[in-house]
Amino acid sequence: MELHFSLKEILSAFVVLFAVIDISGSTPVILGLKEKGQKVECGKAAIISTIIFLVFLFLGDAILSLFGVNIESFAVAGSFVFLIMAGEMILDVEIFKYNGPGGSATIVPIVFPLIAGTGSLTSILTMRAEYYVENIIVALLLNMIIVYIVLRNLHIVEKLLGPGGVYILRKFFGVILLAIAVKIFTSNISELFNLTELINSLTK
């Protein structure tokens, strides 16, 4: 099987995942859990999150086929999820509610929904319509390394960025995510409705 590694795709996919996972923006939540005596296992969180992402990346198509949904439809739906998440980041509003069950802090809420939540799982499958799988995997692994480093050094990260730094970073990646949502929507909506073929037939 021929591999199609691309630095441009890796960087683009990396930015998408970094923005959606938003581990830096989650540091106040995680620090609050630690202050309450909750144990956070950094390696376990990173490994379990990676496994969940990879399973969804490779089996997501099979899951979609069970419901008769193609990747273009999912990509368009995913672009709306990106749009909503970008709105949360830019406008400081909460749309996605984290009402999961209780349990280990490492699994809930750190792995799900903070790292491998609905938005990030939707994102990784949505990117299948835009990037080669090998580039998504590299971008994912790079993000998981960052997740591990941040979880191990929460207080250092908080001190370096400060409340203002975390706030600015969240706003910046909110705008980036919004632009990516528009790109994914426009590049897949034409395929979904065969607009390209229609335009070509009308111009002949």
C-alpha positions as CSV (number, residue, x, y, z in Angstrom):
1,M,0.0,0.0,0.0
2,E,1.4,3.4,-1.0
3,L,1.7,5.9,1.7
4,H,1.0,9.6,1.1
5,F,2.8,11.5,3.9
6,S,2.4,15.3,3.6
7,L,3.8,17.9,6.0
8,K,1.0,20.3,4.9
9,E,-1.7,17.7,5.7
10,I,-0.1,16.7,9.0
11,L,0.1,20.3,10.1
12,S,-3.5,21.0,9.1
13,A,-4.8,17.9,10.8
14,F,-2.7,18.7,13.9
15,V,-4.2,22.2,14.2
16,V,-7.7,20.8,13.9
17,L,-7.2,18.2,16.6
18,F,-5.3,20.7,18.8
19,A,-8.1,23.2,18.6
20,V,-10.9,20.6,19.2
21,I,-9.1,18.7,22.0
22,D,-8.1,22.0,23.5
23,I,-6.1,20.5,26.3
24,S,-4.7,23.9,27.3
25,G,-8.3,25.2,27.7
26,S,-9.2,22.2,29.8
27,T,-6.4,22.8,32.3
28,P,-8.6,24.8,34.7
29,V,-11.1,21.9,34.9
30,I,-8.3,19.3,35.4
31,L,-6.6,21.4,38.0
32,G,-9.9,21.7,39.8
33,L,-10.2,17.9,39.9
34,K,-6.7,17.5,41.3
35,E,-7.5,20.1,44.0
36,K,-10.5,18.0,45.0
37,G,-8.2,15.0,45.5
38,Q,-9.0,13.2,42.2
39,K,-6.2,11.1,40.8
40,V,-5.1,11.9,37.3
41,E,-3.1,9.2,35.5
42,C,-1.4,11.0,32.6
43,G,-0.1,8.0,30.7
44,K,-3.4,6.1,31.0
45,A,-5.4,9.1,29.8
46,A,-3.2,9.5,26.8
47,I,-3.1,5.8,25.8
48,I,-6.9,5.3,26.2
49,S,-7.7,8.4,24.3
50,T,-5.3,7.3,21.4
51,I,-7.0,3.9,21.3
52,I,-10.5,5.4,21.1
53,F,-9.4,7.8,18.4
54,L,-7.8,5.1,16.3
55,V,-10.7,2.7,16.6
56,F,-13.1,5.4,15.5
57,L,-10.8,6.4,12.7
58,F,-10.7,2.9,11.2
59,L,-14.1,1.6,12.1
60,G,-16.0,4.9,11.7
61,D,-16.8,4.2,8.1
62,A,-18.3,0.8,9.0
63,I,-20.4,2.3,11.7
64,L,-21.6,5.0,9.2
65,S,-22.4,2.3,6.6
66,L,-24.8,0.6,9.0
67,F,-26.9,3.8,8.9
68,G,-26.5,4.3,5.2
69,V,-24.5,7.5,5.7
70,N,-21.5,8.4,3.4
71,I,-18.3,10.2,4.5
72,E,-19.3,13.4,2.7
73,S,-22.6,13.6,4.6
74,F,-20.7,13.0,7.8
75,A,-18.1,15.6,6.9
76,V,-20.8,18.3,6.3
77,A,-22.4,17.3,9.7
78,G,-19.0,17.5,11.3
79,S,-18.5,21.0,9.9
80,F,-21.6,22.1,11.8
81,V,-20.1,20.6,15.0
82,F,-16.9,22.5,14.3
83,L,-19.0,25.7,13.8
84,I,-20.7,25.2,17.2
85,M,-17.5,24.4,19.0
86,A,-15.8,27.5,17.4
87,G,-18.7,29.6,18.6
88,E,-18.2,28.3,22.1
89,M,-14.5,29.2,22.0
90,I,-15.0,32.6,20.5
91,L,-18.1,33.8,22.3
92,D,-17.5,32.1,25.7
93,V,-20.8,30.3,25.7
94,E,-21.5,26.7,26.7
95,I,-23.5,24.6,24.1
96,F,-22.1,21.1,24.7
97,K,-23.1,20.0,28.2
98,Y,-20.8,17.6,30.1
99,N,-23.4,15.5,31.9
100,G,-21.6,12.2,31.8
101,P,-21.8,9.6,34.6
102,G,-19.5,9.7,37.5
103,G,-16.4,7.5,37.9
104,S,-12.6,7.7,37.7
105,A,-11.4,11.2,36.9
106,T,-8.9,9.8,34.4
107,I,-11.7,8.2,32.3
108,V,-14.5,10.6,33.1
109,P,-14.3,13.5,32.5
110,I,-10.6,13.7,31.3
111,V,-10.6,11.0,28.6
112,F,-14.3,11.5,27.8
113,P,-15.5,14.1,27.2
114,L,-12.5,16.5,27.6
115,I,-10.0,14.7,25.3
116,A,-11.9,12.1,23.2
117,G,-15.3,13.7,23.3
118,T,-18.1,13.9,20.8
119,G,-16.5,16.9,19.0
120,S,-13.0,15.4,18.7
121,L,-14.3,12.0,17.6
122,T,-16.5,13.7,15.0
123,S,-13.5,15.7,13.9
124,I,-11.2,12.7,13.3
125,L,-13.7,11.0,11.1
126,T,-14.6,14.2,9.3
127,M,-11.0,14.6,8.4
128,R,-11.1,11.3,6.5
129,A,-12.8,13.2,3.8
130,E,-9.9,15.7,3.6
131,Y,-6.7,14.0,4.5
132,Y,-4.9,10.7,4.0
133,V,-5.2,8.4,7.1
134,E,-1.4,8.2,7.7
135,N,-1.2,12.0,8.1
136,I,-4.2,12.0,10.5
137,I,-2.4,9.3,12.6
138,V,0.8,11.3,12.8
139,A,-1.1,14.5,13.7
140,L,-3.1,12.5,16.4
141,L,0.1,11.0,17.9
142,L,1.7,14.4,18.1
143,N,-1.4,15.7,19.9
144,M,-1.4,12.8,22.3
145,I,2.2,13.6,23.2
146,I,1.2,17.2,23.9
147,V,-1.7,16.0,26.0
148,Y,0.6,13.7,28.0
149,I,3.1,16.6,28.6
150,V,0.4,19.0,29.6
151,L,-1.2,16.5,32.0
152,R,2.1,15.9,33.6
153,N,3.0,19.5,33.9
154,L,-0.4,21.2,34.6
155,H,0.9,23.8,37.1
156,I,3.8,24.7,34.9
157,V,1.6,25.2,31.9
158,E,-0.8,27.3,33.9
159,K,2.0,29.4,35.3
160,L,3.5,29.9,31.8
161,L,0.3,30.8,30.0
162,G,-1.5,32.4,32.9
163,P,-5.3,33.0,32.8
164,G,-4.9,35.6,30.0
165,G,-2.7,33.2,27.9
166,V,-5.2,30.4,28.1
167,Y,-8.0,32.8,27.2
168,I,-6.2,34.2,24.2
169,L,-5.1,30.8,23.0
170,R,-8.7,29.6,23.1
171,K,-10.0,32.6,21.1
172,F,-7.3,32.2,18.5
173,F,-8.0,28.5,17.9
174,G,-11.7,29.2,17.9
175,V,-11.2,31.4,14.8
176,I,-8.9,28.8,13.2
177,L,-11.6,26.1,13.8
178,L,-14.3,28.4,12.4
179,A,-12.3,28.8,9.2
180,I,-11.7,25.0,9.0
181,A,-15.4,24.4,9.4
182,V,-16.1,26.6,6.4
183,K,-13.5,24.9,4.3
184,I,-14.8,21.4,5.1
185,F,-18.4,22.4,4.4
186,T,-17.6,24.0,1.1
187,S,-15.4,21.2,-0.2
188,N,-17.9,18.5,0.7
189,I,-21.3,20.1,0.0
190,S,-20.6,20.1,-3.8
191,E,-19.8,16.3,-3.7
192,L,-22.9,15.7,-1.6
193,F,-25.3,17.3,-4.0
194,N,-23.2,16.7,-7.2
195,L,-23.1,20.4,-7.8
196,T,-19.9,20.1,-9.8
197,E,-21.6,17.7,-12.3
198,L,-24.6,20.0,-12.5
199,I,-22.5,23.1,-13.3
200,N,-20.5,21.2,-15.9
201,S,-23.7,20.0,-17.6
202,L,-25.1,23.5,-17.7
203,T,-22.0,25.0,-19.2
204,K,-21.7,22.5,-22.0
